[in-house]
């Protein structure tokens, strides 16, 4: 190509508008699911509950994270997994397939820096379950550029704090067998909530000494920095314990006890957590117990809803929450009522990732 033609093609390329999430019909959520044929895919879901697009995955997914500006998502394998797919949600193309370093496993979650330049991934060293955070250059084909400790064992969800580049990590505390995920340290586990700088400096560590068998797993963030963390109890199921905590940096965590009649309803397991719009309510789900439990932002129980195999949860623009279950239902859950919106021939996986 001669110089004139090259310059003309370069000028044309630079004037092509970059696609955004609006070009895909403005999906409000991402979620992984299994089809009736046994295949797996990542789906874009509208605020109405309608499916807008799907992109195939090689095996079962867990959660995803969306690029802050481009219609680009990273879909993570169900933990412990060894792949994460960077998907161009506009074209359906797999832009990159991420593989952790040898002896590592992805743990189902990740987060972008505020400008979308860096992807952070939750990882474990297979032998011993030491937690690591992997760093990937999103502008250079998702090349791995570094890593640092998660400040704990078995990290699961990782989020970037609102208005900041600092990270918060749910370190579950459970050491597992790398082959079959058998827990190996239930008598000595020490879960924690860790706040880290983007360089890996430990800014604050929160532990629950009286509930050291309550594995901290999933996170939701309010715009002012309040963190909600969902837990999974590894102790005696006949001992009722809170499964939701609230924390603000520098303060003592608040543990949210359910109503007395709901003490055993969750069966010791919280699968997802989300704030409602406005941040005055927060809820957790349990696919084991078939429950949604909602609390005030001060930690008081408000209401609950029963629904078998319910797990995915996100804020609903109309108020309350949007939820998904293993029977393909997408429903609004608010004020103690469940309102079905759509149902697909799908089995929704654990998480509903809100966009924006």
Buried (B, 14 or more C-beta within 10 A) or exposed (E): EEEEEEEEEEEEEEEEEEBEBEEBEBBBBBBBBBBEEEEBBBBBBBBBBBBBBBBBBEEBBBBBBBBBEBBBBBBBBBBBBEBBBBBBBBEEEBBBEBEBEEEBBBBBBBBBBBEBEBBBBBBBBBEBBBBBBBBBBBEEEBEBEEBBBBBBBBBBBBBBBEEBEBBBBBBBBBBBEBEEEEBBBBEEBBBBBBBBEBEBEBBBBBBBEEBBBBBBBBBBBBEEBBBBBBBBBBEEEEEBBBBBBBBEBEEEBBBBBBBEEBEEBBBBBBBBBBBBEEBEBBBBBBBBBBBBBBBEBEBEBBBBBEBEBBBBBBBBEEEBBBBBBBBBBBBBBBEEEBEEBBEBEBBBBBBBBBBE
